[in-house]
Amino acid sequence: MIRRGFQVAARLGHHRGLLEAPRILPRLNPASAFGSSTDSMFSRFLPEKTDLKEFALPNASWCSDMLSLYQEFLEKTKSSSWIKLPSFKSNRDHIQRLKLPSGLAVSSNKGDCRIFTRCIQVEGQGFEYVIFFQPSQKKSVCLFRPGPYLEGPPGFAHGGSLAAMMDETFSKTAFLAGEGLFTLSLNIRFKNLIPVGSLVVMDVEVDKIEDQKLYMSCIAHSRDQQTVYAKSSSVFLQLQLEEESPQ
């Protein structure tokens, strides 16, 4: 995703110009592809009815801490202050009837594509996670349990799995908070090892939005907040999706 972000920068203008002169990027239209309504944006991303498989649901591999915290946040969604984000096989499923801006589309076999964090199909062996989003405060919480296929040091999760999970949570937060589409930077400071099968809680916040960029931060910690696993920051590029032409 990081590489893709820089490819976007290269296509829109010189990379140096992107960092020093954001004005070269196409400006966001106040009436975006979603329109001015936040409800319209969420209705696209959160379909009420779908035949798509939902991966962000409890299964037998979830530890007790993950299950209980999931229930706590699920209760918060009843007051409409938090939203549980669905997780489908591909990002295409989250932006149906929309497409990337002109010039960025590539041909691929849609049936073979998966979000990286959903590439391990064996339940409980890879990325087990669910993301909750708070629209008014532009923040998210991700509950993540790394399975044994994500091992790095014996008995502990590979640091790259946490980096991927942070990037995925940043991306969903950026998209819903301000149409952030591509990662421009991702900086991580690792603090402690994560035991395989344990719960990691990631708190993500949008710190500011300016010059067509979203600046975000994340802290990954244990449920009791006594252990900090990593801290990270990320910058996402704002770009509007376009309506797909009727077939």
Backbone bond lengths (Angstrom), bond angles and torsions (degrees), N, CA, C in turn:
res aa  C-N    CA-C-N  psi(-1)  N-CA   C-N-CA  omega(-1)  CA-C   N-CA-C  phi
1 M - - - 1.464 - - 1.525 110.89 -
2 I 1.365 117.18 -36.81 1.458 120.58 177.94 1.509 110.02 -63.23
3 R 1.357 116.16 -46.90 1.450 120.47 179.59 1.514 110.94 -58.68
4 R 1.343 116.22 -41.92 1.462 120.69 179.96 1.521 110.83 -62.33
5 G 1.324 117.04 -35.64 1.458 120.53 178.87 1.514 111.61 -62.73
6 F 1.335 117.32 -41.53 1.458 120.60 179.60 1.526 111.15 -72.01
7 Q 1.331 117.71 -30.82 1.456 119.53 175.14 1.521 110.20 -64.13
8 V 1.332 116.06 -38.43 1.461 120.16 176.34 1.512 110.51 -61.44
9 A 1.336 115.54 -44.69 1.463 120.03 179.78 1.513 110.84 -59.52
10 A 1.333 116.23 -41.23 1.456 120.23 -178.27 1.517 111.28 -65.85
11 R 1.324 116.34 -36.49 1.456 118.95 -179.18 1.523 112.31 -74.33
12 L 1.295 116.59 -28.56 1.468 119.81 -178.26 1.522 112.43 -85.24
13 G 1.291 117.11 -17.38 1.460 120.86 -178.88 1.495 109.61 163.99
14 H 1.336 117.88 176.97 1.454 120.47 177.92 1.512 109.77 -60.20
15 H 1.335 116.17 140.92 1.463 119.39 -176.41 1.519 111.53 -60.64
16 R 1.325 116.74 -39.30 1.463 119.60 179.02 1.514 110.77 -62.29
17 G 1.333 114.82 -38.74 1.450 118.76 178.72 1.512 111.91 -65.64
18 L 1.324 116.70 -32.50 1.468 120.34 179.03 1.509 111.09 -60.89
19 L 1.339 116.39 -42.04 1.449 119.93 -177.53 1.522 112.10 -77.26
20 E 1.333 117.30 -34.36 1.463 120.31 -172.63 1.526 112.70 -97.11
21 A 1.330 117.24 -22.63 1.463 118.82 -176.36 1.520 109.98 -141.81
22 P 1.325 117.34 77.75 1.470 121.01 -177.32 1.515 113.67 -57.51
23 R 1.350 117.35 -15.90 1.455 119.07 -176.50 1.527 112.42 -65.23
24 I 1.358 118.23 -15.47 1.452 119.22 -179.44 1.518 111.37 -73.43
25 L 1.325 118.06 -16.03 1.457 120.77 179.29 1.518 110.02 -76.70
26 P 1.321 117.43 150.16 1.469 118.87 174.97 1.510 109.73 -61.40
27 R 1.334 116.55 130.92 1.460 119.97 -176.57 1.517 110.97 -72.51
28 L 1.313 115.55 148.98 1.462 120.19 176.99 1.522 109.51 -72.22
29 N 1.295 116.02 131.51 1.453 121.56 176.47 1.524 108.48 -78.82
30 P 1.336 118.99 130.71 1.473 120.27 178.28 1.525 112.30 -52.54
31 A 1.332 116.58 -32.99 1.472 119.99 175.51 1.519 106.95 -98.32
32 S 1.315 116.36 88.10 1.466 120.87 -175.19 1.511 110.78 -76.35
33 A 1.329 114.52 -176.25 1.466 119.59 178.65 1.517 111.04 -59.75
34 F 1.333 116.70 -26.19 1.454 120.48 178.67 1.521 112.04 -86.19
35 G 1.331 117.21 -12.79 1.449 119.64 -171.30 1.515 108.56 82.25
36 S 1.316 116.93 -175.91 1.452 120.19 -176.36 1.516 113.12 -83.49
37 S 1.315 117.03 -7.53 1.453 120.48 -175.02 1.518 112.40 -88.51
38 T 1.332 116.21 124.35 1.460 120.31 174.38 1.515 110.30 -63.26
39 D 1.335 116.82 -35.44 1.455 120.43 178.56 1.521 111.30 -59.85
40 S 1.346 116.08 -36.32 1.455 120.36 179.07 1.523 110.66 -64.78
41 M 1.333 116.33 -40.72 1.458 120.86 178.68 1.525 110.73 -61.29
42 F 1.330 116.45 -47.74 1.453 120.24 -177.87 1.522 112.02 -68.31
43 S 1.320 117.50 -32.54 1.461 119.44 179.81 1.518 110.58 -65.55
44 R 1.332 117.11 -29.95 1.465 120.78 175.57 1.529 109.84 -71.45
45 F 1.320 115.41 -46.71 1.461 121.34 -173.15 1.520 111.97 -77.66
46 L 1.338 116.32 -28.91 1.464 121.02 -174.99 1.525 110.37 -120.97
47 P 1.315 118.05 74.09 1.468 119.34 -178.09 1.521 111.43 -63.69
48 E 1.335 115.73 137.33 1.465 120.03 179.87 1.525 111.37 -69.59
49 K 1.343 115.38 -36.30 1.457 119.59 179.86 1.522 109.11 -128.01
50 T 1.316 116.08 131.92 1.458 120.28 179.18 1.521 109.73 -158.03
51 D 1.319 115.00 150.37 1.455 120.95 175.53 1.531 110.97 -94.31
52 L 1.332 116.34 0.77 1.461 120.89 -178.07 1.522 110.72 -71.81
53 K 1.318 116.57 146.35 1.461 120.24 177.50 1.517 110.10 -72.94
54 E 1.310 115.78 131.77 1.464 122.93 179.29 1.531 108.38 -98.17
55 F 1.351 115.86 121.86 1.463 120.05 -176.36 1.526 113.34 -94.91
56 A 1.330 117.22 -19.66 1.466 120.25 -175.89 1.520 111.34 -87.82
57 L 1.322 115.63 56.33 1.455 122.28 179.59 1.525 109.33 -130.37
58 P 1.339 117.06 149.03 1.468 119.96 -178.98 1.530 112.37 -57.61
59 N 1.325 115.31 144.14 1.459 120.77 172.53 1.527 108.01 -142.33
60 A 1.316 116.56 179.28 1.467 121.39 -173.16 1.525 113.36 -63.88
61 S 1.325 117.82 -17.65 1.465 120.26 -178.28 1.529 113.27 -82.28
62 W 1.324 116.82 -16.37 1.463 119.04 -176.74 1.532 109.91 -67.99
63 C 1.341 115.01 133.90 1.464 119.87 177.57 1.530 109.83 -74.56
64 S 1.312 116.75 166.13 1.467 121.15 -176.19 1.524 111.90 -62.47
65 D 1.332 117.47 -38.17 1.467 120.17 178.12 1.523 111.19 -61.77
66 M 1.319 116.64 -41.75 1.464 120.57 -179.18 1.523 110.65 -67.29
67 L 1.311 116.62 -41.43 1.467 120.74 179.54 1.528 112.00 -64.03
68 S 1.316 116.87 -44.88 1.460 119.28 -177.26 1.524 111.58 -69.56
69 L 1.338 117.40 -39.02 1.460 119.91 178.91 1.528 110.76 -70.17
70 Y 1.319 116.45 -34.96 1.462 120.83 174.42 1.527 110.09 -58.90
71 Q 1.325 117.32 -44.29 1.460 120.93 179.27 1.522 111.32 -64.66
72 E 1.321 117.01 -37.30 1.467 120.72 178.46 1.525 110.98 -61.43
73 F 1.333 116.43 -45.67 1.466 119.35 -179.50 1.519 111.25 -72.80
74 L 1.316 116.87 -31.86 1.452 119.29 177.07 1.532 110.44 -62.29
75 E 1.332 117.00 -36.66 1.465 120.95 175.49 1.523 111.10 -63.46
76 K 1.335 116.24 -36.79 1.471 119.77 -179.83 1.521 111.69 -66.20
77 T 1.334 117.53 -27.43 1.463 119.64 179.62 1.521 112.15 -68.22
78 K 1.316 117.19 -20.04 1.465 120.60 -178.90 1.521 112.17 -70.39
79 S 1.324 116.57 -22.62 1.463 120.58 177.75 1.524 111.44 -92.00
80 S 1.352 115.77 1.38 1.473 122.94 178.79 1.520 113.82 71.40
81 S 1.336 118.29 5.43 1.458 119.28 178.60 1.524 111.84 -80.47
82 W 1.338 116.57 -24.08 1.458 121.96 177.65 1.528 109.05 -126.03
83 I 1.335 114.98 152.82 1.456 121.25 178.50 1.527 108.61 -127.25
84 K 1.324 116.17 129.76 1.460 119.64 173.61 1.523 108.18 -82.34
85 L 1.325 116.63 124.97 1.454 120.40 -179.72 1.524 110.53 -87.08
86 P 1.322 117.44 131.20 1.461 118.88 174.33 1.520 109.44 -71.30
87 S 1.309 117.26 161.21 1.462 121.49 177.59 1.515 108.18 -134.15
88 F 1.327 115.59 111.01 1.453 121.11 -179.83 1.525 110.71 -102.51
89 K 1.311 115.80 178.47 1.465 120.73 -175.73 1.520 112.62 -64.41
90 S 1.325 116.91 -38.89 1.463 121.47 -174.41 1.518 110.47 -133.30
91 N 1.331 116.36 151.40 1.461 119.83 175.48 1.523 111.34 -64.55
92 R 1.327 117.20 -22.56 1.467 119.53 175.73 1.533 110.59 -57.89
93 D 1.322 115.21 -33.49 1.468 119.36 -178.32 1.522 112.06 -71.56
94 H 1.336 117.08 -20.42 1.460 121.16 -179.90 1.527 112.24 -87.11
95 I 1.319 117.16 -18.34 1.477 119.97 -176.21 1.526 109.58 -125.63
96 Q 1.310 116.50 44.87 1.458 120.03 -178.96 1.523 110.77 -58.93
97 R 1.339 114.42 140.52 1.478 124.64 -178.60 1.518 111.82 72.55
98 L 1.339 117.28 7.78 1.460 121.66 175.01 1.522 108.34 -124.33
99 K 1.326 116.35 159.92 1.456 121.12 -179.91 1.521 110.00 -143.56
100 L 1.334 115.79 167.40 1.456 120.15 177.18 1.518 109.72 -66.35
101 P 1.347 117.76 157.51 1.462 120.43 179.45 1.520 111.77 -56.33
102 S 1.330 116.09 153.68 1.458 121.77 -178.97 1.520 111.00 -53.81
103 G 1.328 115.45 137.94 1.457 120.58 179.11 1.509 113.84 93.39
104 L 1.348 117.37 -9.92 1.459 120.14 -178.39 1.520 112.70 -109.64
105 A 1.322 117.01 -5.83 1.458 119.86 -177.68 1.524 110.68 -74.89
106 V 1.314 116.18 144.20 1.463 121.94 175.65 1.521 107.90 -129.73
107 S 1.324 115.22 153.26 1.457 119.15 179.30 1.520 109.69 -85.20
108 S 1.324 116.29 137.37 1.462 121.12 178.52 1.513 108.69 -160.11
109 N 1.313 115.15 161.74 1.460 120.40 176.37 1.519 107.95 -80.91
110 K 1.317 116.84 105.46 1.459 120.91 -174.77 1.532 112.17 -58.46
111 G 1.311 116.64 -33.30 1.455 119.78 -177.27 1.519 113.34 -67.43
112 D 1.333 117.41 -22.96 1.462 121.22 -178.09 1.525 113.35 -92.35
113 C 1.317 117.85 -5.80 1.468 121.01 -172.77 1.523 111.80 -87.97
114 R 1.329 114.85 138.89 1.460 121.99 175.96 1.527 108.94 -139.84
115 I 1.343 116.35 148.14 1.453 120.04 167.58 1.523 107.03 -61.63
116 F 1.316 117.58 139.11 1.462 120.76 -176.51 1.523 111.83 -54.66
117 T 1.330 116.82 -40.44 1.457 120.17 -177.47 1.536 112.92 -75.79
118 R 1.345 117.32 0.88 1.462 121.75 173.31 1.535 110.55 -121.30
119 C 1.335 117.43 22.27 1.458 119.87 -175.65 1.523 112.79 -81.27
120 I 1.337 118.23 -20.87 1.466 121.52 177.74 1.521 108.19 -92.20
121 Q 1.317 115.73 111.72 1.458 119.63 -170.85 1.530 113.89 -86.35
122 V 1.331 117.07 -14.71 1.465 119.62 -179.15 1.528 108.98 -75.23
123 E 1.307 117.12 119.86 1.465 122.59 -175.82 1.528 111.71 -56.94
124 G 1.345 115.20 126.79 1.454 120.59 175.22 1.510 115.80 84.83
125 Q 1.336 118.06 -5.67 1.464 119.94 -175.28 1.526 113.51 -93.72
126 G 1.325 116.90 -20.49 1.458 120.10 -176.79 1.516 113.06 -121.50
127 F 1.336 115.16 -119.78 1.460 121.79 -178.90 1.535 109.92 -87.94
128 E 1.305 116.54 110.03 1.464 121.07 170.93 1.525 106.87 -107.89
129 Y 1.332 116.81 117.77 1.468 117.94 -176.15 1.523 111.60 -158.21
130 V 1.307 114.02 160.50 1.461 121.93 173.22 1.519 107.18 -146.88
131 I 1.346 116.16 143.50 1.465 121.60 -177.23 1.525 109.34 -119.00
132 F 1.320 116.10 134.03 1.460 123.11 173.54 1.527 108.00 -114.57
133 F 1.346 116.37 137.56 1.468 121.46 -175.12 1.522 110.27 -122.26
134 Q 1.340 115.50 139.11 1.471 122.34 177.90 1.530 107.48 -112.30
135 P 1.340 118.61 101.72 1.468 121.56 -172.43 1.528 115.14 -60.50
136 S 1.323 117.55 -47.07 1.465 119.82 -173.53 1.526 112.32 -65.89
137 Q 1.320 117.16 -32.99 1.462 120.87 -179.67 1.521 113.10 -98.95
138 K 1.330 116.09 -1.43 1.471 121.92 178.13 1.535 111.23 51.69
139 K 1.318 115.34 55.59 1.453 119.98 178.60 1.523 109.96 -141.81
140 S 1.327 115.71 159.62 1.454 121.48 -179.19 1.522 110.54 -135.81
141 V 1.312 114.57 158.36 1.465 121.73 170.36 1.525 107.02 -128.95
142 C 1.325 115.85 128.61 1.454 121.09 177.29 1.528 109.27 -114.37
143 L 1.307 116.13 130.81 1.464 122.46 173.85 1.524 106.96 -101.75
144 F 1.320 117.15 119.31 1.468 122.08 -171.40 1.521 110.72 -129.10
145 R 1.330 115.72 129.13 1.457 121.69 174.91 1.521 108.66 -122.28
146 P 1.344 119.11 110.12 1.465 121.02 178.83 1.522 111.54 -77.89
147 G 1.323 115.53 129.52 1.461 121.00 179.08 1.525 111.90 -87.76
148 P 1.332 117.67 176.26 1.464 122.15 -175.44 1.522 114.43 -64.16
149 Y 1.352 118.94 -22.86 1.454 120.26 178.08 1.531 111.68 -73.86
150 L 1.314 117.61 -5.70 1.477 122.20 179.64 1.529 111.32 -104.37
151 E 1.314 117.33 15.82 1.466 120.51 -176.83 1.522 112.69 -67.12
152 G 1.336 114.66 142.23 1.457 122.66 171.78 1.517 106.96 -115.17
153 P 1.355 117.81 -100.12 1.465 119.20 170.72 1.533 109.12 -60.68
154 P 1.326 118.75 145.12 1.470 120.26 -177.02 1.523 112.76 -49.57
155 G 1.330 114.96 121.01 1.454 120.89 177.75 1.518 114.80 88.27
156 F 1.327 116.76 -5.54 1.467 120.45 -177.23 1.525 111.03 -126.11
157 A 1.336 115.83 153.73 1.462 121.33 -179.11 1.528 111.13 -71.97
158 H 1.316 115.55 143.49 1.461 121.83 174.63 1.531 108.90 -64.61
159 G 1.323 116.21 138.15 1.461 119.39 179.97 1.513 112.93 -60.11
160 G 1.340 116.80 -30.01 1.460 119.90 178.95 1.517 112.82 -65.76
161 S 1.329 117.08 -28.55 1.472 119.22 178.34 1.520 110.53 -67.96
162 L 1.333 117.01 -37.90 1.465 120.11 177.09 1.527 110.07 -69.02
163 A 1.327 117.00 -39.29 1.464 120.50 177.68 1.526 110.75 -61.02
164 A 1.338 116.59 -43.17 1.456 120.32 178.92 1.523 111.14 -64.01
165 M 1.341 116.16 -39.44 1.455 120.15 -178.49 1.529 110.96 -70.00
166 M 1.318 116.75 -36.79 1.463 120.05 175.19 1.523 110.67 -63.41
167 D 1.332 116.59 -44.83 1.460 120.68 -179.47 1.520 111.19 -62.82
168 E 1.328 117.09 -39.95 1.461 120.72 178.12 1.529 111.22 -64.17
169 T 1.323 117.09 -41.93 1.467 120.17 179.20 1.523 110.83 -68.88
170 F 1.330 116.61 -41.05 1.466 120.41 174.52 1.531 110.16 -57.34
171 S 1.344 116.81 -44.62 1.464 120.12 -173.81 1.524 111.97 -64.97
172 K 1.338 117.23 -43.50 1.461 119.65 179.38 1.530 110.41 -67.07
173 T 1.335 116.79 -38.96 1.465 120.90 178.57 1.521 110.54 -64.88
174 A 1.335 116.87 -45.95 1.468 121.29 -178.69 1.519 111.17 -62.73
175 F 1.323 116.53 -41.25 1.462 120.14 -178.51 1.521 111.54 -63.55
176 L 1.325 116.70 -46.64 1.460 119.99 -177.29 1.522 113.06 -77.95
177 A 1.327 116.46 -27.18 1.471 119.56 -178.80 1.519 112.92 -83.69
178 G 1.335 117.41 -24.57 1.455 117.69 -176.77 1.505 115.08 -173.18
179 E 1.337 117.86 33.84 1.462 122.23 177.63 1.531 112.95 56.50
180 G 1.311 115.78 38.37 1.462 119.63 173.23 1.516 109.54 -77.35
181 L 1.338 117.12 128.17 1.457 120.72 -173.90 1.520 114.50 -112.62
182 F 1.338 118.48 -37.06 1.454 119.92 -172.46 1.532 111.73 -130.83
183 T 1.330 114.88 142.59 1.462 120.73 176.77 1.522 109.97 -74.93
184 L 1.336 116.86 124.07 1.460 121.09 173.82 1.523 111.25 -96.13
185 S 1.333 116.91 -32.51 1.469 120.08 176.75 1.520 109.31 -153.68
186 L 1.325 115.09 150.26 1.464 122.06 177.35 1.517 107.45 -145.90
187 N 1.318 116.72 114.04 1.455 122.18 -178.22 1.526 109.49 -118.55
188 I 1.333 116.13 129.33 1.462 121.28 -175.87 1.528 110.52 -129.06
189 R 1.325 115.29 138.05 1.466 121.88 172.13 1.529 107.08 -118.54
190 F 1.322 116.15 109.96 1.458 120.58 -179.37 1.523 110.14 -80.34
191 K 1.336 115.11 138.69 1.460 121.05 -176.17 1.528 112.79 -114.79
192 N 1.335 117.24 -44.59 1.462 122.18 -176.21 1.513 110.16 -145.34
193 L 1.340 116.06 154.16 1.457 121.60 176.72 1.533 110.36 -73.60
194 I 1.336 115.34 150.24 1.464 122.02 179.55 1.525 109.01 -108.15
195 P 1.324 118.57 117.59 1.471 119.48 176.42 1.529 110.86 -63.62
196 V 1.330 116.49 135.92 1.463 120.59 176.12 1.530 109.42 -58.17
197 G 1.334 115.98 134.81 1.452 120.92 178.23 1.510 115.36 88.82
198 S 1.331 117.05 -3.58 1.466 119.76 179.92 1.528 110.70 -92.48
199 L 1.308 116.26 169.59 1.467 121.42 -179.00 1.522 111.18 -93.06
200 V 1.329 114.60 133.72 1.463 122.07 172.02 1.525 107.64 -116.92
201 V 1.320 116.92 129.75 1.462 122.12 176.55 1.521 108.11 -106.40
202 M 1.329 116.31 124.86 1.467 120.70 -179.88 1.522 110.13 -113.70
203 D 1.312 115.83 120.62 1.462 121.96 176.78 1.526 108.45 -101.19
204 V 1.320 116.75 118.00 1.468 122.29 -178.06 1.526 109.41 -116.75
205 E 1.321 115.96 134.85 1.463 121.38 178.35 1.518 110.02 -133.17
206 V 1.345 115.43 145.69 1.466 121.08 171.03 1.526 107.14 -87.18
207 D 1.314 116.43 116.44 1.458 120.83 -176.92 1.529 112.32 -82.37
208 K 1.331 115.86 -38.60 1.464 119.31 176.85 1.522 109.30 -165.72
209 I 1.335 115.08 159.81 1.458 122.48 175.87 1.523 107.11 -129.93
210 E 1.328 116.95 118.09 1.459 120.22 178.56 1.527 109.69 -158.81
211 D 1.335 115.80 152.80 1.465 122.12 178.20 1.519 112.69 50.96
212 Q 1.313 115.63 42.14 1.462 122.60 178.83 1.523 113.27 61.22
213 K 1.302 116.12 30.62 1.462 120.73 177.19 1.526 109.87 -135.17
214 L 1.333 115.12 145.36 1.461 121.96 173.64 1.519 108.03 -108.48
215 Y 1.322 116.36 127.35 1.457 122.54 178.90 1.530 107.83 -105.54
216 M 1.340 115.70 123.44 1.456 119.96 -173.94 1.527 111.22 -131.47
217 S 1.324 115.33 160.68 1.463 121.21 178.09 1.528 109.12 -136.64
218 C 1.336 115.28 157.38 1.456 120.37 -177.59 1.525 110.19 -147.03
219 I 1.318 115.93 141.11 1.460 122.62 171.18 1.521 107.49 -123.34
220 A 1.334 116.45 125.23 1.464 122.11 176.99 1.518 108.25 -104.78
221 H 1.331 116.14 124.63 1.464 119.42 -173.29 1.525 110.69 -147.14
222 S 1.315 115.51 171.48 1.460 121.43 174.77 1.524 109.02 -74.45
223 R 1.319 116.46 167.27 1.459 119.09 -177.32 1.527 111.76 -60.78
224 D 1.334 117.51 -39.79 1.467 120.02 -179.12 1.526 112.57 -80.99
225 Q 1.344 117.05 1.07 1.462 124.07 178.01 1.530 113.49 64.19
226 Q 1.317 116.91 12.90 1.463 120.05 179.08 1.520 111.84 -81.32
227 T 1.319 117.30 -22.40 1.463 121.74 179.87 1.519 109.79 -120.84
228 V 1.315 116.96 122.23 1.463 122.46 174.62 1.529 107.79 -97.99
229 Y 1.313 116.46 121.47 1.462 120.96 -178.51 1.526 112.09 -86.21
230 A 1.331 116.45 -36.99 1.462 119.63 -179.24 1.519 109.82 -168.53
231 K 1.333 114.57 157.33 1.460 122.05 171.94 1.520 107.42 -126.62
232 S 1.320 115.99 143.55 1.460 118.71 -177.66 1.522 111.16 -147.41
233 S 1.314 114.24 163.02 1.466 121.61 174.12 1.521 107.70 -138.42
234 S 1.311 115.84 154.56 1.460 119.77 -177.25 1.523 110.11 -150.55
235 V 1.326 114.68 151.69 1.459 121.63 175.11 1.524 107.71 -123.99
236 F 1.323 116.64 128.99 1.463 122.12 179.91 1.525 110.05 -116.45
237 L 1.314 115.59 145.37 1.458 122.61 177.70 1.519 110.11 -87.61
238 Q 1.331 116.56 132.27 1.459 121.78 175.59 1.522 110.38 -85.89
239 L 1.313 116.26 124.42 1.464 122.22 173.81 1.519 108.18 -145.76
240 Q 1.310 116.13 144.27 1.462 120.29 -179.51 1.516 111.01 -86.80
241 L 1.302 116.16 137.34 1.453 120.87 169.90 1.517 109.31 -74.91
242 E 1.304 115.49 159.28 1.473 120.54 -179.77 1.525 109.93 -115.31
243 E 1.324 114.72 152.43 1.465 119.67 176.13 1.518 109.47 -68.84
244 E 1.333 115.84 136.86 1.457 119.49 174.91 1.516 109.80 -74.53
245 S 1.336 115.82 144.01 1.449 120.02 176.96 1.523 109.35 -72.79
246 P 1.320 117.79 139.06 1.467 120.65 177.27 1.517 110.46 -56.87
247 Q 1.341 116.52 136.70 1.468 121.06 179.50 1.529 110.33 -76.24
